[in-house]
Each structure stands twice: as C-alpha cells, then as structure tokens.
Amino acid sequence: MYDTIIVGAGPAGLSAAVYAKRAGLNALLIEESPIDGGQVLSTYEVDNYLGLPGISGLELGEKFSQHAMGTGIEKRCESVKKISQNGEAWRVTTAEGDYDTRTVIFATGAVHAHLNAPGEEELAGMGVSYCATCDGAFFKKRDVCVIGGSDVAVEDAIYLARTSAKVYLIHRRDTLRAAHSLVESLESCENVEFVWDSEVVSFNGTDGLESVTVHNKKTGADTDIAVRGAFVAVGIRPGTGLLKDMVDMDENGYVIAGEDCRTSLKGIYVAGDIRKKPIRQIITAVADGANAVSSVQQDIR
C-alpha cells in the first residue's frame, strides 16, 4: 500500500515526486512515456523560469527528471487504464497490474488541440505538425505557416523564422494573445507575414502538405496559401479522461481544485495543466506538485 501514487512525469509530477520523497512518503511515480518532462520537452527555449534564463525545454526537462530520479523515487513506465476505489483506499490499474494507494496525485498534463479540418488527420506527420521544435528542421528554407495567436504560436513562428524561407502566422482575430515581448520579437522577423481574421478550413496535398485553404472571416474570401509545413498551435486539451464523472470539472474538462490541489473527491489530487487555474506555466506546475504533496501529508495523518 503506497501513501501516494503520482500519475504523470511532467514538471508537476516530477515536482510531486521530489516533495513526496523528501516528506518520507512511500510513493510511486507512473509515466507512460519512456522520457520524462511532458510538454516542456517540445519547447525550444524557456526564458522565464527563474534562475535559468534561455535554457532549452529539453535541458530543463532533463534536469527535472534527474532531480526526481535522484531522490530514489520508485518509477514504472506504464499506462494507467483505470482508477477505482478499494475500500477506503484507491486502486490504480495499468496493463501490467494493480497498485493500491491511500491517495493519487494526477499530473497527466495536456495534449495539443486539433482543428479537425479536412486533410489534417491524413497529412499529420506529412507536413502537418503540432511541435515546431520537433519538426521544424524538416522545413529548412521552405515556406511554412503557424496557426494560432498564443505564446506558443508566436514562439513557434519565431523559431521557424530562423530557418524557414517564409512563415505565415494565421490567426482568427486581428490581435495576438501572446506576451508583448514575444510579439515584439516576432514583428522584428522580416520573413514573417501575418494573416489576420482568418481560419484554416482545409489542409491540401496528396503525398505531403502542399497548401492550406484560409477563410477570411471579415471578407468571406477563401485563399490558398502554398506551404510545405503547417504548425497547429491552437491550445491544449487536459488529460483528464480517467477522472471523467469522478470529480468536478469545468466545461472544458479542467479539474476544479484550489491551490491545495484537492479535488471534490477525497484522496484524489490534481497538479499542473489539468487543474483549472488562470495561469498554466512550468513554474505553476512545479508549485502544484509541491502543494499537492503538502495536502496529501495533511490528509493521511
């Protein structure tokens, strides 16, 4: 019987692992991916993590993992299939077996949202991508587009502008939601063209992406833009499927929990991007991991 099982090894889960071991808890970390770090691994540069300006997402993720693994935390690379009550405790079920625990900390992060436009699924991996830092090198000196207006979309466009011939930033509004400093950096890139008030309505190509069809919401006109790469950055979906109908969530599937990370169900805690909160950043995910363990300690006394 574990004191807590931590599901997910992104910044929140790895932080929880460190704090759980320092608290002397009998803890298990379960992560389905062979590589720890979560979404931070696909971030080209992290410039706002305190004390580590300019560090790459890959390096930061590696540092997080090394720190957590250095505590001696027990870890299993398995995919959680189900969670169920087992008396006053909980049972976490994976393809490899069952694990009983007094509490569970869910730090399962989020996945990239899709546009669900024609051609998107068929051309995924053939020009359509959700990770500029992962796939950008394949489009060196070619025309590409980024779809979205968030920090991530602008960061992707800046990154791609360094090696691509031209970058179209396609956004459904006429202003960007990204941080002012990022927008300034993007505006200084000479090979970036903004496509405002527009939505991508189809991805076109046979053996690979050849163009995207863009619908202008103000004029009603449809235009084909020739690109070999399209990077979709329109948000994320929380990985809360295992908790559906178990805990209180908002209309977007984020779990409702306060800064103490307690959910509406005793013994279940959430940390990181799956928690409903105003700011989802690496540093807030790390804080959630610490807060969740603090709550566990109080509740199992």
Residue pairs with C-beta under 8 A, 6 or more apart in sequence:
1 26
1 89
1 100
1 101
1 102
2 26
2 27
2 28
2 99
2 100
2 101
2 102
3 20
3 25
3 26
3 27
3 101
3 102
3 103
3 296
3 300
4 16
4 20
4 25
4 26
4 27
4 28
4 101
4 102
4 103
4 104
4 105
4 293
4 296
5 27
5 28
5 29
5 30
5 90
5 92
5 99
5 101
5 103
5 104
5 105
6 13
6 16
6 17
6 20
6 27
6 28
6 29
6 30
6 104
6 105
6 107
7 13
7 30
7 31
7 80
7 92
7 104
7 105
7 106
7 107
7 108
7 242
8 30
8 31
8 38
8 106
8 107
8 108
8 109
8 239
8 272
9 17
9 29
9 31
9 33
9 36
9 37
9 38
9 65
9 68
9 75
9 107
10 36
10 37
10 38
10 39
10 40
10 107
10 109
10 272
10 273
10 285
11 37
11 38
11 40
11 61
11 64
11 272
11 282
11 285
11 286
11 289
12 107
12 109
12 271
12 272
12 273
12 285
12 286
12 288
12 289
12 292
13 29
13 31
13 38
13 105
13 107
13 271
13 272
13 289
14 29
14 36
14 37
14 64
14 65
14 67
14 68
14 289
15 64
15 68
15 271
15 285
15 286
15 287
15 288
15 289
15 290
16 105
16 107
16 271
16 288
16 289
16 290
16 292
16 293
17 27
17 29
17 68
17 71
17 73
17 75
17 289
18 67
18 68
18 71
18 73
18 289
19 289
19 290
19 293
19 294
20 27
20 73
20 293
20 296
21 27
21 71
21 72
21 73
22 71
23 293
23 297
25 293
25 296
25 297
27 73
27 74
28 73
28 74
28 75
28 76
28 99
28 101
29 68
29 73
29 74
29 75
29 76
30 75
30 76
30 78
30 80
30 92
30 94
30 99
31 75
31 76
31 77
32 77
32 78
32 79
32 80
33 77
34 77
35 41
35 61
36 61
36 64
36 65
36 68
36 69
37 57
37 58
37 60
37 61
37 62
37 64
37 65
38 61
38 109
38 272
39 109
39 110
39 236
39 273
40 46
40 57
40 60
40 61
40 64
40 282
41 57
41 58
41 61
42 57
42 131
42 133
42 134
43 56
43 57
43 133
43 155
44 56
44 57
44 132
44 133
44 155
44 159
45 54
45 55
45 56
45 57
45 155
45 159
46 52
46 54
46 55
46 56
46 57
46 60
46 282
47 53
47 54
48 281
48 283
49 55
49 60
49 282
49 283
50 283
52 60
57 133
60 282
69 75
76 94
76 96
78 94
78 95
78 96
79 94
79 95
80 92
80 93
80 94
80 242
81 93
81 94
81 95
82 92
82 93
82 242
83 90
83 91
83 92
83 93
83 104
83 242
83 243
83 246
83 268
84 90
84 91
84 93
85 91
86 100
89 100
89 101
89 102
89 267
90 100
90 101
90 102
90 103
90 104
90 267
90 268
91 98
91 99
91 100
91 101
92 98
92 99
92 100
92 101
92 104
93 99
102 267
102 300
103 267
103 268
103 269
103 296
103 299
103 300
104 267
104 268
104 269
105 261
105 269
105 270
105 271
105 289
105 292
105 293
105 296
106 240
106 242
106 243
106 255
106 268
106 269
106 270
106 271
106 274
107 270
107 271
107 272
107 274
107 285
107 288
107 289
107 292
108 238
108 239
108 240
108 242
108 272
108 274
109 238
109 239
109 272
109 273
109 274
110 236
110 237
110 238
110 239
110 273
110 274
111 236
111 237
111 239
112 130
112 131
112 232
112 233
112 235
112 236
112 237
113 232
113 234
113 235
113 236
113 237
114 120
114 121
114 130
114 232
114 234
115 147
115 200
115 232
115 234
117 200
117 201
117 202
117 203
118 201
118 202
118 203
119 128
119 202
119 203
119 204
119 205
120 128
120 203
120 232
122 203
123 203
123 205
123 208
123 209
126 205
126 207
126 208
126 209
127 203
127 205
127 208
127 209
127 210
127 227
127 228
127 229
127 230
128 203
128 209
128 230
128 232
129 135
129 229
129 230
129 231
129 232
130 231
130 232
130 233
131 231
132 146
132 155
132 156
132 159
132 160
132 231
132 233
133 156
133 159
135 229
135 231
136 144
136 156
136 159
136 160
136 163
136 164
136 229
136 231
137 163
138 229
139 160
139 163
139 164
139 228
139 229
140 163
140 164
141 163
141 164
141 165
142 164
142 165
142 227
142 228
142 229
143 164
143 165
143 166
143 167
143 168
143 226
143 227
143 228
143 229
144 160
144 164
144 166
144 167
144 168
144 227
144 228
144 229
144 230
144 231
145 167
145 168
145 169
145 170
145 195
145 200
145 212
145 225
145 227
145 229
145 230
145 231
146 153
146 156
146 157
146 160
146 167
146 168
146 169
146 170
146 230
146 231
146 233
147 153
147 170
147 171
147 200
147 230
147 231
147 232
147 233
147 234
148 156
148 170
148 171
148 232
148 233
148 234
148 235
149 169
149 171
149 172
149 173
149 175
149 176
149 177
149 178
150 176
150 177
150 178
150 233
150 234
150 235
151 177
151 178
151 179
151 182
152 233
153 169
153 171
153 176
153 178
153 233
153 234
154 169
154 176
154 178
154 179
154 182
154 183
154 185
154 186
155 178
155 182
156 231
156 233
157 167
157 169
157 186
157 189
157 192
158 182
158 185
158 186
158 189
160 167
160 229
160 231
161 167
161 186
161 189
161 191
161 192
164 191
164 229
165 191
166 191
166 192
166 193
167 189
167 191
167 192
167 193
168 192
168 193
168 194
168 195
168 225
168 227
169 186
169 192
169 193
169 194
169 195
170 195
170 198
170 199
170 200
170 212
170 214
170 225
171 194
171 195
171 196
171 197
171 198
172 197
172 198
172 199
172 217
173 196
173 197
174 196
174 197
176 183
178 186
186 192
195 214
195 225
197 216
197 217
197 218
198 214
198 215
198 216
198 217
199 214
199 215
199 217
200 212
200 213
200 214
200 215
200 230
201 213
201 214
201 215
201 222
202 212
202 213
203 209
203 212
203 230
204 210
204 211
204 212
204 213
204 224
205 211
208 228
209 227
209 228
209 229
209 230
210 226
210 228
211 224
211 225
211 226
211 227
212 224
212 225
212 227
212 230
213 222
213 223
213 224
213 225
214 222
214 223
214 224
214 225
215 221
215 222
216 222
216 223
236 273
237 253
238 252
238 253
238 254
238 255
238 273
238 274
239 274
240 249
240 253
240 254
240 255
240 270
240 274
243 249
243 255
243 263
243 268
243 270
244 253
246 265
246 268
247 255
247 256
247 257
247 263
247 264
247 265
247 268
247 270
248 255
248 256
248 263
248 264
249 255
249 256
249 276
250 256
250 276
254 274
254 275
254 276
255 263
255 270
255 274
255 275
255 276
256 263
256 264
256 276
257 263
257 269
257 270
257 275
257 276
259 291
260 291
260 292
260 294
260 295
261 269
261 270
261 271
261 275
261 288
261 291
261 292
261 295
262 269
262 295
262 299
263 269
263 270
266 299
267 299
269 292
269 295
269 296
270 288
270 292
271 285
271 288
271 289
271 291
271 292
272 280
272 285
272 288
272 289
273 280
273 285
275 288
277 284
